[in-house]
Amino acid sequence: MMPLEKDQMPSDRRTLLTRMDDAFSIYCREAEKLSELLAAHRDPFSWTSYHDLLRRRTAEVACYEKYRNIRDELFKLINPPAAPDRPKSSVS
């Protein structure tokens, strides 16, 4: 079975897919910012540096959670394939 193109999907799935794509892009940008901050040479005893790391980590986690929630919502709309019609097995 061929996967549906974006223009062939029901509008709610298409909307969720677009939102998921956007949320993933934002998450990737936040993860990159956190990675850059972690790689930067900073004063390890600076409260400002520590606060910046915590703030960036929180932003990255929040973006990931948003992406994951949209992804889970999208997967709830996908029904599993129907079981084929066949006689019940006599083996337990």
Protein Blocks (a to p, Z undefined) as FASTA:
>chain_A
ZZddfklpcfklmmmmmmmmmmmmmmmmmmmmmmmmmmpccdfkbfklmmmmmmmmmmmm
mmmmmmmmmmmmmmmmpccdddddddddfbZZ
